[in-house]
Amino acid sequence: MKAAVYYNNNDVRVEEVPRPVIGRGELLLKVISSGICGSDVMEWYRIKKAPIVLGHEVAGVVEQVGEGVERFKTGDRVTVAHHVPCNTCRYCLMGEHSVCDTLRSTNFDPGGFAQYVRVPSINVDRGTFLLPDSVSLEEATFAEPLGCVFRGLTRAGMSAGKSVLVIGAGMSGLLHIRLARALGATEVMATDISEFKKEAARASGADLVIDATEDVPALVKKFTGGRGADIVVLCAPVDSAIDQAFASVDRAGTILLFAPKEPGATYPVDLFELWKNNITLVNSYASPPADTLAALELIEFKRVEVADLVTDRLPLERALDAFKLVCSGGRSLKVVLEP
């Protein structure tokens, strides 16, 4: 079979690789749609494991069912989580599934940018989800990224009536805008430097869209009657954006560190200001099964529209072109490969 093998952001090769052979309790998934995540082009994050077949936002059709599998059958439409927790360790029992050692070591074989993937038994057990008839395979590729966003906003204390500022209107930023609106935010604000992404933020439901080169904190406080935002979501991990986040959050507010800086990178934090103003810093990683299920329901019932976010669909043979589209930051939002 064919797979897109990642060497670096400018070197993604379509190669012949062995088609996976499944065992007891496993599934063989025929990949129909596979989204490229922003983390797939974080070269500092990916290159240390290269060459590798990436791709974790997948949806497809069950091609083959292993012995002992009872919940799924050939032909089922599913989306599959690549990371799944053990559900029994101290972290899982505390509800902190995303720091579970099992979650951080599980994956499917070889990766979603391939014609077929082997779904290990643990992923079949707790990370494979049947799709409702109303959810397309393309829409289902958003279950994982929207699940990450759902977990992040939940950890940040999102509730109806709060104001939300999203710094950075890339794909994760747009999903935060849409989810915040769906969860009852009274004021949703967003920033970016790209005119295209600013317009996408408006189309996604942002009440106020600010060019990131402007005085963001002043404009946020003017819009909120001098208060600032209850929740600030940082989707742009650069110091200027972090500065804006700290200056834009209201007293007793929360800053969600959604996008990571490179390992070893630091930022000077005024601990006195955090203490004085009771600012809470939270972060979020991954989409454990419960969050993926919540995202799938949000998509199913159209609480969060995702279909219009797909701007580019390319065959697997054009994987390098697809990666370049994501890296360019141009007029692309979600890029999907169709193996």
Legacy VTK file of the C-alpha trace (Angstrom):
# vtk DataFile Version 3.0
C-alpha trace
ASCII
DATASET POLYDATA
POINTS 339 float
0.000 0.000 0.000
0.977 3.649 -0.239
1.791 5.927 2.663
3.089 9.491 3.004
6.372 9.256 4.927
7.461 12.408 6.753
11.174 13.317 6.746
10.728 17.061 7.340
8.246 19.768 6.398
9.752 20.038 2.912
10.329 16.333 2.384
7.213 14.155 2.514
7.492 11.121 0.241
4.774 8.789 -0.952
6.292 5.333 -0.565
5.232 1.712 -0.791
4.993 0.190 2.681
3.672 -3.187 3.855
-0.060 -3.348 4.366
-0.654 -4.017 8.070
-1.716 -7.477 9.186
-4.220 -7.515 12.023
-4.433 -9.892 14.944
-6.998 -10.860 17.531
-9.079 -7.935 18.786
-7.829 -5.600 16.064
-9.322 -3.816 13.064
-7.998 -2.919 9.631
-9.263 0.535 8.683
-9.447 1.770 5.115
-8.640 5.461 5.486
-10.971 7.687 3.489
-10.223 11.087 4.993
-7.263 12.239 7.086
-6.795 15.810 8.311
-3.423 17.503 8.672
-3.043 18.902 12.179
-1.013 21.976 13.038
1.144 19.729 15.198
2.039 17.692 12.098
4.012 20.664 10.786
5.690 21.564 14.093
9.020 20.387 12.709
10.858 20.589 16.043
8.238 18.202 17.447
8.072 15.717 14.584
11.533 15.543 13.098
13.094 13.649 16.012
10.965 10.618 15.078
11.423 10.916 11.311
11.057 9.091 9.024
7.528 8.480 10.203
3.999 8.152 8.862
1.993 10.873 10.586
-1.744 11.476 10.610
-4.076 11.156 13.590
-7.278 12.911 12.476
-8.709 9.930 10.607
-12.010 8.532 9.465
-12.722 5.586 7.244
-14.411 2.245 6.745
-13.681 -1.006 8.557
-12.009 -3.264 5.981
-11.327 -6.294 8.154
-12.327 -7.428 11.644
-10.027 -9.446 13.864
-11.075 -12.492 15.857
-12.961 -11.603 19.003
-14.165 -8.176 17.867
-17.918 -7.941 18.403
-18.724 -4.225 18.402
-17.688 -3.566 14.801
-18.189 -5.217 11.444
-16.834 -4.850 7.928
-18.218 -1.744 6.284
-18.756 0.266 9.465
-17.954 3.979 9.204
-15.729 4.992 12.095
-13.271 7.510 13.439
-10.356 6.222 15.496
-8.345 7.867 18.285
-4.613 7.289 18.017
-3.947 7.908 21.731
-6.030 6.068 24.326
-5.649 5.866 28.120
-5.424 2.823 30.373
-8.333 4.043 32.540
-6.808 2.400 35.646
-3.689 4.398 36.618
-3.746 7.140 39.268
-3.886 9.839 36.586
-6.860 8.306 34.806
-8.676 7.801 38.104
-8.183 11.519 38.807
-9.612 12.387 35.410
-6.202 13.410 34.050
-6.241 10.912 31.192
-3.993 12.972 28.928
-0.953 12.428 31.165
-1.495 8.665 31.334
1.623 6.756 30.243
-0.520 4.440 28.126
-2.161 7.336 26.313
1.252 8.767 25.497
2.539 5.460 24.107
-0.448 4.155 22.122
-0.925 4.765 18.406
-2.216 3.052 15.324
-0.044 1.439 12.654
1.484 3.041 10.651
-0.334 6.412 10.766
-3.316 8.116 9.188
-1.514 9.317 6.061
-1.738 5.819 4.585
-4.287 3.798 2.673
-4.833 1.401 5.573
-4.099 1.415 9.285
-4.069 -1.365 11.848
-6.084 -0.423 14.900
-4.601 -2.172 17.975
-6.983 -3.923 20.349
-6.744 -1.232 23.046
-7.692 1.422 20.471
-10.552 -0.778 19.265
-11.776 -1.143 22.849
-11.782 2.510 23.868
-10.855 4.668 20.903
-12.993 3.601 17.945
-16.314 5.349 17.422
-19.175 4.500 15.073
-20.293 7.506 13.060
-23.906 8.667 13.018
-25.436 8.603 9.544
-25.601 12.408 9.534
-21.841 12.844 10.050
-19.679 12.576 6.933
-16.273 10.940 6.990
-14.708 14.319 6.324
-16.564 15.916 9.236
-15.480 13.015 11.448
-11.820 13.996 11.023
-12.648 16.944 13.311
-13.612 14.703 16.239
-10.052 14.622 17.577
-9.123 18.315 17.124
-12.506 19.496 18.402
-12.111 17.057 21.301
-8.811 18.737 22.178
-10.531 22.123 22.108
-13.450 20.838 24.197
-11.056 19.511 26.830
-9.124 22.777 26.864
-12.148 25.025 27.319
-13.577 22.675 29.926
-10.336 22.822 31.914
-10.422 26.615 31.608
-13.825 26.713 33.311
-15.880 27.658 30.279
-19.538 28.276 31.064
-22.407 30.328 29.709
-22.056 34.054 30.256
-18.268 34.247 30.104
-16.224 36.346 27.700
-13.522 34.633 25.653
-10.520 36.002 23.777
-8.822 33.686 21.281
-5.305 34.761 20.334
-4.502 33.270 16.942
-7.247 32.367 14.443
-5.715 29.298 12.850
-7.641 26.037 12.828
-7.542 25.479 16.594
-8.414 29.128 17.168
-11.443 28.907 14.896
-12.648 25.780 16.672
-12.277 27.584 20.014
-14.340 30.492 18.682
-17.100 28.189 17.470
-17.156 26.074 20.602
-17.121 29.098 22.916
-20.116 30.457 21.044
-21.878 27.067 21.252
-21.241 26.891 25.008
-22.853 30.256 25.642
-20.058 32.828 25.677
-21.526 36.321 25.772
-18.530 37.955 24.093
-16.123 36.182 21.761
-13.044 38.071 20.576
-10.195 36.952 18.335
-6.869 38.167 16.983
-4.635 37.363 14.039
-2.327 39.107 11.598
-3.794 37.433 8.489
-6.720 39.160 6.791
-7.942 35.762 5.569
-7.941 34.285 9.077
-9.502 37.384 10.574
-12.366 37.041 8.113
-12.620 33.326 9.025
-12.832 34.347 12.683
-15.749 36.674 11.894
-17.469 33.921 9.926
-16.946 31.577 12.882
-18.857 33.850 15.231
-16.341 36.261 16.752
-17.983 39.506 17.875
-14.722 41.456 17.769
-11.745 40.654 15.539
-8.514 42.543 16.184
-5.355 42.752 14.127
-2.657 41.284 16.360
-0.355 44.226 15.589
-2.772 46.633 17.298
-3.096 47.355 21.028
-5.034 44.175 21.728
-5.433 44.595 25.529
-6.789 48.145 25.157
-9.317 47.095 22.514
-10.395 44.034 24.508
-10.951 46.105 27.636
-12.860 48.753 25.696
-15.111 46.066 24.221
-15.733 44.420 27.607
-16.441 47.627 29.473
-12.988 47.874 31.000
-12.816 44.358 32.425
-10.878 42.168 30.047
-11.700 38.598 29.039
-12.750 35.915 31.514
-10.884 33.303 29.467
-7.957 33.957 27.138
-7.012 31.087 24.819
-3.435 31.214 23.583
-3.208 29.574 20.153
-0.060 31.459 19.091
2.928 30.509 21.279
5.094 33.577 20.690
6.151 36.079 23.348
4.188 38.983 21.859
1.000 36.900 21.978
1.742 35.775 25.534
2.220 39.433 26.519
-1.199 40.208 25.062
-2.789 37.285 26.914
-1.517 38.425 30.320
-2.556 42.019 29.654
-6.013 41.103 28.322
-7.306 38.707 30.971
-9.706 39.991 33.607
-9.052 39.713 37.333
-9.851 36.164 38.507
-9.694 35.124 34.858
-8.022 32.163 33.217
-5.367 31.855 30.527
-5.455 28.592 28.568
-2.032 27.699 27.173
-3.259 25.674 24.208
-0.303 25.971 21.818
3.126 24.914 23.152
6.480 26.597 22.813
9.515 24.508 21.895
11.146 22.460 24.664
13.461 24.649 26.726
11.777 27.887 25.646
10.838 30.144 28.536
8.784 33.239 29.268
9.209 35.669 32.198
6.065 35.639 34.321
5.251 38.361 36.847
4.225 36.106 39.711
3.131 39.073 41.821
0.554 40.112 39.209
-0.726 36.532 38.971
-1.050 36.418 42.762
-2.604 39.851 43.138
-5.176 39.354 40.392
-5.892 35.644 41.013
-5.054 34.695 37.422
-5.240 30.985 36.716
-2.937 29.366 34.159
-4.111 26.059 32.688
-2.936 23.926 29.816
-4.410 21.064 27.889
-3.036 18.201 25.854
-4.763 15.553 23.714
-8.365 14.406 23.465
-9.138 11.408 25.697
-12.141 9.284 24.593
-14.790 11.151 26.600
-13.771 14.436 24.983
-13.730 12.879 21.513
-17.245 11.537 22.096
-18.411 14.973 23.237
-16.914 16.510 20.096
-18.609 13.934 17.898
-21.969 14.800 19.446
-21.336 18.521 18.933
-20.654 17.789 15.259
-23.615 15.418 14.908
-26.133 17.912 16.263
-24.562 20.845 14.392
-23.741 22.701 17.586
-20.308 23.239 16.053
-20.220 23.386 12.259
-16.997 22.011 10.770
-17.702 21.130 7.133
-17.059 24.674 5.910
-13.601 24.722 7.506
-12.193 22.302 4.920
-10.580 24.419 2.221
-8.345 21.876 0.496
-8.708 18.186 -0.372
-5.763 16.418 -1.942
-4.990 12.813 -2.874
-2.279 10.994 -0.954
0.081 11.358 -3.918
0.110 15.115 -3.269
0.960 14.859 0.414
3.961 17.169 0.075
1.773 19.830 -1.557
-0.698 19.418 1.301
2.007 19.948 3.914
3.236 23.035 2.073
-0.294 24.460 2.120
-0.473 24.025 5.892
3.001 25.488 6.403
2.371 28.488 4.163
-0.264 30.061 6.383
-1.985 31.327 3.264
-5.630 30.941 2.276
-6.000 27.431 3.678
-7.783 26.409 6.838
-8.191 22.643 7.139
-6.267 20.546 4.607
-7.456 16.970 4.188
-5.682 14.067 2.507
-7.828 11.443 0.788
-5.814 8.204 0.648
LINES 1 340
339 0 1 2 3 4 5 6 7 8 9 10 11 12 13 14 15 16 17 18 19 20 21 22 23 24 25 26 27 28 29 30 31 32 33 34 35 36 37 38 39 40 41 42 43 44 45 46 47 48 49 50 51 52 53 54 55 56 57 58 59 60 61 62 63 64 65 66 67 68 69 70 71 72 73 74 75 76 77 78 79 80 81 82 83 84 85 86 87 88 89 90 91 92 93 94 95 96 97 98 99 100 101 102 103 104 105 106 107 108 109 110 111 112 113 114 115 116 117 118 119 120 121 122 123 124 125 126 127 128 129 130 131 132 133 134 135 136 137 138 139 140 141 142 143 144 145 146 147 148 149 150 151 152 153 154 155 156 157 158 159 160 161 162 163 164 165 166 167 168 169 170 171 172 173 174 175 176 177 178 179 180 181 182 183 184 185 186 187 188 189 190 191 192 193 194 195 196 197 198 199 200 201 202 203 204 205 206 207 208 209 210 211 212 213 214 215 216 217 218 219 220 221 222 223 224 225 226 227 228 229 230 231 232 233 234 235 236 237 238 239 240 241 242 243 244 245 246 247 248 249 250 251 252 253 254 255 256 257 258 259 260 261 262 263 264 265 266 267 268 269 270 271 272 273 274 275 276 277 278 279 280 281 282 283 284 285 286 287 288 289 290 291 292 293 294 295 296 297 298 299 300 301 302 303 304 305 306 307 308 309 310 311 312 313 314 315 316 317 318 319 320 321 322 323 324 325 326 327 328 329 330 331 332 333 334 335 336 337 338
